[in-house]
Amino acid sequence: MIDGVLCGRVRSRPLTTSADVVIVGSGAGGAVVARELAREGRSVVVVEEGGYYAPEEYSAMTPSNTFRRMAREAGLATAVGLGDTPVMAVMSGKCVGGSSVLTGGVCFRVPEEVLDAWVTDLELPEMGAEALEPHFRAIERAIHVETVHDGLRSRSTELFVEGAAKLGIAMKPLRRNTHGCRGEGRCNFGCPRRAKMSVDISMLPDATAHGARILSDALVESVVIIGGRAAGVRGRFLDGKTGEPNVPFHVSAKTVVVACGALHTPLLLRRSGLRSKHLGRHLTLHPSTRVFALFDERVEGWDGAFQSVYSDQFFASDGITLINAFGPANLLAAGFPGVAARHREYVRRLPHMAAFGALLHDEGGGRVHRWLSREPLVTYRMARQDGARLLRAMRVLVEMALAAGAREVILPLFGAPTLRSRQELEALLASPPSLRRAECVSFHPLGSARMSAREGDGVVRPSGETWAAKNLFVADGSVLPTSIGVNSQLPIMAVARRIAHGIADGWTARG
């Protein structure tokens, strides 16, 4: 349980309060800022649109119910593909703890070549390896980042490794923010054992222990800006029955930190009067894909850690990270091909299936638009080189599956035949199918309020403060200047810690 949570859905009277700092969003970025500033003795209020669910509550939910109650748009949010680009599912959390509660817990640092580009090409020394090192190190300690040991590997993972080895592809163990993991494969749906150190377990309780308060079910509708300076936020609590904005609240604060994530931060900043040609643009999604491999043996891929190994062998040359994952059976089954008897046959053979996956280091072809509801319209146009990377990733995954002994491989291409040999793969790729038929998903939206060394090139300064308004900071994935090509939880937290310490160090000067 987190002490100090005021559940807005049961609130019947308006609320007016004040703090030194108000933080909009309680995910990886917002939770870190709350913890660091509360520890520095600042009064902190965290405002979260989603509800609060204790670990004991969400650990008892079915995977589909977890998405329905704790994910944005019940896990059905999408990015609309433009041109030869697939429609892409975009997963993000809407609860106290944000997407951190619904991730696999994978913790990568930003690859060195990406950091070097930020320093050299974008002139952001504050985002280089040396500058971020102490923040990565501190976060890794705080959330207990550890290497996944071999004993937690599922048979699906072992086959992933075996296929890679036969092709000369080196695999490495993943690092995750876990403590006492038993390999139950439910990381993305709320760990049933409290073993995943998501921010609702690791960061927010620490923040509230130092005096921070959390308002849940609280939709911030605007940042109050007076004379070019942020002065608080206004919004309404969501009704417990209808979910619609109802009872108003106002939090006045000397400093406002927006940490709504790359999909919602641009909307809030626009509603608050900020204008920048970069706001809502440059969105990267790390398009992810996977193949299902059918084996003669029983695989039972759900028996083990959700994710445990990866390969960066193709990262420098092709921007591809190979990474395994095996989700709950009922959700996987929905993606199998066919209808009626044919679909049921694949479902029946699910215990014999392994899942091999990959994600791309993309070029930033997405935009976030205001739409008819509280949710944005997200559009995404895949760069030509990213389309080639996607097909390259599919090829590598199929070759790995066949090398591991798969009898049949289900492609992530709607309407495509299943494959049983490399010859069939070559025949399919000889006339590449439209990528609009590809099945893709994103878990890492980034870059829609990017950091820049000069005002004309981005939305926030290297400090995280917006170019357009004083005392208004952004500390979430939207500030990352480019795609990073790996899971983004740890980088977001490290950058948020750097921004938080900058706020604390400059407190007196800000006035």
C-alpha positions in Angstrom: 0.0 0.0 0.0 1.0 3.6 -0.6 0.2 6.0 2.2 -1.1 9.4 1.3 -3.2 8.6 -1.7 -6.4 10.7 -2.1 -8.8 8.7 -4.4 -10.5 11.4 -6.5 -13.3 9.0 -7.6 -14.9 9.2 -4.2 -14.3 12.9 -3.8 -17.5 15.0 -3.7 -16.1 18.4 -2.8 -13.7 20.7 -4.7 -10.1 20.7 -3.5 -7.7 23.6 -3.3 -4.2 23.0 -2.0 -0.7 24.1 -2.5 2.8 22.6 -2.6 6.4 23.5 -3.6 6.1 21.2 -6.6 3.2 19.6 -8.4 3.9 16.7 -10.7 1.5 15.6 -13.3 1.8 11.8 -13.8 3.1 9.1 -11.5 4.9 6.8 -13.8 8.6 6.2 -14.3 9.5 9.9 -14.7 7.0 11.5 -12.3 7.6 9.0 -9.5 11.4 9.6 -9.6 11.0 13.4 -9.5 8.5 13.0 -6.6 10.9 10.8 -4.6 14.0 13.0 -5.2 12.3 16.3 -4.4 10.5 15.0 -1.4 13.8 13.7 -0.1 15.2 17.2 -0.6 12.5 18.5 1.8 10.2 20.0 -0.8 6.4 19.6 -0.4 5.2 17.6 -3.3 1.8 16.7 -4.8 1.6 14.1 -7.5 -1.5 14.2 -9.7 -2.5 11.0 -11.6 -5.4 10.6 -14.0 -5.6 6.8 -13.4 -6.8 5.0 -10.3 -4.8 3.5 -7.5 -4.7 -0.3 -7.3 -2.6 -1.9 -4.5 -0.3 -4.8 -5.6 -2.6 -7.2 -3.7 -5.4 -6.0 -5.9 -3.9 -6.0 -9.3 -2.0 -9.2 -8.8 -5.4 -11.0 -8.5 -6.7 -9.6 -11.8 -6.8 -11.6 -15.0 -4.5 -10.2 -17.7 -7.5 -8.9 -19.7 -9.0 -7.2 -16.6 -5.6 -5.6 -15.8 -5.6 -3.9 -19.2 -9.3 -2.9 -18.9 -8.7 -1.1 -15.6 -5.1 0.0 -15.6 -4.0 0.6 -19.3 -5.0 3.4 -21.5 -8.0 2.7 -23.7 -8.1 -0.8 -22.1 -4.9 -1.7 -24.0 -6.5 -0.9 -27.4 -4.7 2.4 -28.1 -3.2 2.5 -31.6 -1.0 4.6 -33.8 -2.6 5.1 -37.3 -0.2 4.0 -40.0 0.4 6.5 -42.8 1.6 5.3 -46.2 3.1 1.8 -46.2 3.0 1.6 -42.4 1.1 -0.8 -40.2 -1.5 0.2 -37.7 0.4 -0.2 -34.4 -0.9 -1.0 -30.9 0.6 1.4 -28.4 0.6 0.2 -24.8 0.8 2.6 -21.8 -0.5 2.6 -18.3 -3.2 4.7 -16.7 -2.9 4.1 -13.0 -0.8 5.1 -10.0 2.7 3.9 -11.0 1.9 4.4 -14.7 3.4 2.1 -17.4 6.0 0.9 -14.9 3.3 -1.4 -13.4 2.6 -2.9 -16.9 6.1 -3.4 -18.3 8.3 -6.5 -18.3 10.8 -4.8 -16.0 13.6 -4.8 -18.6 16.3 -2.3 -17.7 18.7 -1.2 -20.4 21.0 1.8 -20.3 20.9 4.0 -23.4 23.4 2.4 -25.9 26.7 4.3 -26.1 26.3 5.1 -29.8 23.0 6.9 -29.1 24.5 8.9 -26.2 27.5 9.8 -28.4 25.1 11.1 -31.0 23.2 13.2 -28.4 26.5 14.8 -27.3 28.2 15.2 -30.7 25.3 15.8 -33.1 22.7 17.4 -30.8 25.2 19.3 -28.6 23.7 17.9 -25.4 26.7 17.1 -23.1 24.2 16.9 -20.2 22.8 13.7 -21.8 26.2 12.0 -22.4 27.4 8.8 -20.7 29.5 10.6 -18.1 26.7 13.0 -17.1 24.1 10.3 -16.8 26.3 7.6 -15.2 25.6 8.6 -11.5 21.9 8.8 -12.2 21.8 5.3 -13.9 23.8 3.9 -11.0 21.5 5.4 -8.3 18.3 4.3 -10.0 19.6 0.8 -10.5 20.3 0.5 -6.8 16.9 2.0 -5.9 14.8 -0.4 -8.0 17.1 -3.4 -7.6 18.2 -4.0 -11.2 19.6 -7.5 -11.4 20.6 -10.0 -14.1 18.1 -12.7 -14.9 19.7 -16.0 -14.1 19.5 -19.0 -16.4 17.1 -20.9 -14.1 14.3 -18.5 -14.9 14.5 -19.1 -18.6 11.4 -20.7 -20.1 11.7 -23.4 -22.7 10.6 -20.8 -25.3 13.6 -18.7 -24.3 15.9 -21.7 -24.5 14.8 -22.4 -28.0 15.3 -18.7 -28.9 18.9 -19.1 -27.6 19.5 -22.4 -29.4 18.3 -21.0 -32.7 20.5 -18.0 -32.3 23.5 -20.1 -31.5 23.2 -22.2 -34.6 23.2 -19.0 -36.7 26.2 -17.5 -34.8 24.0 -14.9 -33.0 25.3 -14.1 -29.5 22.7 -13.8 -26.7 23.0 -12.0 -23.4 21.0 -12.2 -20.2 18.7 -9.3 -19.6 18.7 -7.1 -16.5 15.4 -6.3 -14.8 14.2 -4.4 -11.7 13.1 -7.5 -9.8 13.7 -9.0 -6.4 12.6 -12.5 -5.7 11.2 -13.3 -9.2 9.8 -16.8 -9.5 9.3 -16.7 -13.3 5.5 -16.6 -13.4 5.5 -14.7 -16.7 3.0 -12.0 -15.7 5.3 -9.0 -15.5 3.2 -6.9 -18.0 0.0 -7.4 -16.0 1.2 -6.7 -12.5 3.5 -9.1 -10.7 1.6 -11.5 -8.5 4.5 -11.7 -6.1 5.5 -8.1 -5.7 8.8 -9.2 -7.2 8.9 -6.5 -9.9 10.1 -3.3 -8.3 7.8 -1.0 -10.3 7.6 2.6 -9.1 4.4 2.0 -7.1 6.5 -0.4 -4.9 10.0 1.2 -5.1 9.6 5.0 -5.6 6.2 6.3 -4.6 6.1 4.8 -1.1 9.5 6.4 -0.5 8.1 9.7 -1.7 5.1 9.6 0.5 7.2 8.6 3.5 8.9 11.9 3.0 5.7 13.8 2.9 4.6 13.6 -0.8 0.8 13.4 -1.5 -0.8 11.6 -4.4 -4.1 12.5 -6.0 -5.5 9.6 -8.1 -8.4 9.7 -10.5 -7.4 13.4 -11.1 -7.4 14.7 -14.7 -5.2 17.8 -15.1 -6.8 20.0 -17.7 -4.3 22.9 -17.7 -1.1 24.2 -16.3 -1.6 27.6 -14.8 0.9 30.0 -16.3 1.0 33.6 -15.0 3.4 36.1 -16.5 5.4 33.4 -18.4 5.8 31.3 -15.2 4.1 28.1 -14.2 2.1 28.5 -11.0 0.2 25.3 -10.6 -2.4 23.1 -12.2 -6.2 22.9 -12.5 -8.4 19.9 -13.3 -11.2 17.7 -12.2 -11.6 14.5 -10.4 -13.1 11.7 -12.4 -16.5 10.4 -11.3 -16.3 6.9 -9.8 -19.3 5.7 -11.8 -19.0 7.4 -15.2 -15.3 8.1 -15.4 -16.1 11.6 -16.6 -14.5 14.8 -15.2 -16.6 16.1 -12.3 -15.4 17.7 -9.1 -12.7 20.5 -9.7 -9.4 20.8 -8.0 -6.6 23.4 -8.0 -3.0 22.8 -6.9 -0.9 26.0 -6.7 2.9 25.4 -6.8 6.2 27.2 -7.4 7.3 24.5 -9.9 5.2 22.3 -12.2 6.6 19.1 -13.6 4.7 17.4 -16.4 5.3 13.7 -16.7 2.2 12.4 -18.6 4.2 10.4 -21.1 5.0 11.0 -24.7 1.3 10.6 -25.8 -0.3 13.0 -23.3 2.4 15.5 -22.3 2.1 17.4 -25.7 -1.7 17.6 -25.3 -1.5 19.1 -21.8 1.2 21.6 -22.8 -0.8 22.7 -25.8 -4.0 23.1 -23.7 -1.9 25.3 -21.4 -0.9 27.7 -24.1 2.6 26.5 -25.1 3.4 26.9 -28.7 6.3 25.1 -30.5 6.5 23.6 -33.9 8.2 20.5 -32.3 5.5 19.8 -29.7 3.8 16.5 -30.6 6.2 15.8 -33.4 9.3 13.4 -33.7 7.5 10.6 -31.9 9.4 7.4 -31.9 7.7 4.1 -31.1 10.3 1.3 -31.3 8.0 -0.9 -33.5 8.1 -4.4 -32.1 7.3 -7.6 -33.8 7.4 -11.4 -33.2 6.9 -14.8 -34.8 5.3 -17.9 -33.3 7.3 -21.1 -33.8 5.5 -24.4 -33.6 7.6 -27.4 -32.3 7.0 -31.1 -31.9 7.9 -30.9 -28.2 5.9 -29.3 -25.5 7.3 -25.8 -24.9 4.9 -24.3 -22.3 6.5 -20.9 -22.8 4.5 -19.3 -20.0 6.6 -21.3 -17.5 9.5 -18.9 -16.8 10.4 -15.3 -16.8 8.4 -13.1 -19.2 11.7 -11.9 -20.7 15.2 -13.0 -19.9 17.6 -12.7 -22.9 18.4 -10.4 -25.8 20.9 -9.8 -28.6 22.3 -6.5 -29.8 24.3 -8.1 -32.6 22.2 -6.3 -35.2 21.8 -3.0 -33.4 24.8 -1.1 -34.9 24.2 -2.3 -38.4 20.4 -2.6 -38.6 18.9 -0.9 -35.5 17.4 -4.3 -34.4 17.4 -5.6 -30.9 16.3 -9.3 -30.6 14.4 -9.9 -27.4 12.2 -12.8 -26.3 8.8 -12.6 -24.6 6.0 -15.0 -23.9 2.7 -13.5 -22.7 -0.4 -15.0 -21.1 -1.9 -17.8 -23.3 -5.3 -16.1 -23.7 -3.8 -12.9 -25.1 -1.4 -14.8 -27.4 -4.2 -17.0 -28.8 -6.1 -14.0 -30.1 -3.2 -13.3 -32.5 -3.2 -16.7 -34.1 -4.3 -17.0 -37.8 -7.5 -18.5 -39.2 -11.1 -18.6 -38.1 -13.3 -21.3 -36.6 -11.7 -24.8 -36.8 -8.3 -23.6 -38.2 -7.9 -21.0 -35.4 -9.0 -23.5 -32.7 -6.3 -25.9 -34.0 -3.6 -23.4 -33.4 -5.0 -22.6 -30.0 -4.9 -26.3 -29.2 -1.3 -26.4 -30.1 -0.3 -23.4 -28.0 1.7 -25.6 -25.5 4.0 -26.5 -28.4 4.7 -22.8 -29.4 7.6 -20.5 -28.7 7.6 -16.8 -29.4 10.6 -14.9 -30.8 10.7 -11.1 -30.9 12.5 -8.0 -32.0 12.2 -4.2 -31.7 13.5 -1.4 -33.9 15.5 1.7 -33.4 13.3 3.9 -35.4 13.7 7.4 -36.9 10.8 9.4 -35.4 8.0 9.5 -37.8 5.1 9.9 -35.4 2.9 12.8 -34.4 0.5 13.3 -31.5 -2.7 15.3 -32.4 -5.6 16.5 -30.2 -8.6 14.4 -30.9 -12.3 14.1 -30.1 -11.8 12.5 -26.7 -9.3 12.8 -23.9 -7.1 10.4 -25.8 -4.9 11.7 -28.7 -4.9 10.7 -32.3 -1.5 9.3 -32.9 -0.2 9.0 -36.5 3.0 7.3 -37.6 4.8 7.1 -40.9 7.6 4.5 -40.9 10.8 5.7 -42.5 12.0 3.7 -45.5 15.0 2.3 -43.7 12.7 1.3 -40.8 10.5 -0.7 -43.2 13.6 -2.5 -44.4 14.6 -3.1 -40.8 11.2 -4.6 -40.0 11.5 -7.1 -42.8 15.1 -7.9 -41.8 14.0 -8.5 -38.3 11.2 -10.9 -39.5 13.7 -12.8 -41.6 16.2 -13.2 -38.7 13.4 -14.4 -36.4 12.1 -17.0 -38.9 15.7 -18.2 -39.6 16.3 -18.6 -35.8 13.0 -20.5 -35.3 13.8 -22.9 -38.2 17.3 -23.4 -36.9 15.9 -24.3 -33.5 13.8 -27.0 -35.1 10.5 -25.4 -35.6 8.1 -27.3 -37.8 6.0 -24.3 -38.7 6.4 -20.5 -38.2 3.5 -18.1 -38.0 4.5 -14.7 -39.4 3.3 -11.3 -38.1 1.7 -10.6 -41.5 -2.0 -10.7 -41.8 -3.0 -13.1 -44.5 0.5 -14.5 -45.0 1.0 -18.3 -45.2 2.8 -20.0 -42.4 6.3 -21.1 -43.3 8.1 -24.5 -43.0 11.4 -23.9 -44.7 13.9 -21.2 -45.7 12.9 -21.7 -49.3 9.3 -20.6 -48.5 10.7 -17.6 -46.6 12.8 -16.6 -49.6 9.9 -17.0 -51.9 7.7 -14.8 -49.7 10.4 -12.0 -49.4 11.2 -12.1 -53.1 8.2 -9.9 -53.5 8.0 -8.2 -50.1 4.4 -7.8 -48.8 3.0 -4.4 -47.9 4.0 -3.5 -44.4 0.5 -2.3 -43.8 -0.2 -6.0 -43.2 2.4 -6.3 -40.5 1.4 -6.9 -36.9 3.3 -4.5 -34.7 3.1 -3.2 -31.1 4.9 -0.4 -29.3 5.6 -0.1 -25.6 8.1 2.8 -25.7 6.6 6.0 -27.1 9.3 8.7 -26.9 10.4 12.1 -28.2 7.2 14.2 -28.6 8.5 17.2 -26.4 12.2 16.7 -27.1 15.1 18.2 -25.4 17.3 20.6 -27.4 20.4 22.8 -27.0 18.6 25.7 -28.8 15.1 26.9 -28.5 14.3 26.5 -32.2 15.1 22.8 -32.1 12.9 21.4 -29.4 10.5 21.9 -26.6 12.6 21.8 -23.4 16.0 23.0 -22.4 18.8 20.5 -21.3 17.6 21.2 -17.7 14.1 19.8 -18.6 12.5 23.3 -18.3 10.4 24.3 -21.2 11.7 27.0 -23.5 8.3 28.7 -23.4 7.6 29.0 -19.7 9.7 29.3 -16.6 9.4 26.8 -13.7 7.6 24.4 -16.0 9.5 21.2 -16.5 9.0 17.9 -18.4 10.4 14.7 -17.0 9.2 11.7 -19.0 9.9 9.8 -22.2 8.8 12.7 -24.4 12.0 14.7 -23.7 14.4 12.0 -25.0 15.9 13.6 -28.2 15.8 10.5 -30.4 14.8 6.8 -30.4 17.1 4.7 -28.2 16.3 1.3 -29.6 15.9 -0.5 -26.3 13.4 -0.6 -23.5 13.0 2.9 -22.1 12.1 2.5 -18.4 15.6 2.9 -17.0 16.6 5.8 -19.3 13.4 7.7 -18.5 14.1 7.3 -14.8 17.7 8.3 -15.0 16.9 11.4 -17.0 14.1 12.3 -14.6 16.5 12.0 -11.7 19.0 14.4 -13.4 16.1 16.9 -14.0 14.9 16.5 -10.4 18.4 17.2 -9.0 18.7 20.3 -11.3 15.4 21.6 -9.9 16.6 21.0 -6.4 20.0 22.6 -7.0 18.4 25.7 -8.6 15.6 26.1 -6.1 16.6 29.4 -4.5 17.6 31.0 -7.8 14.2 30.3 -9.4 12.3 32.6 -6.9 
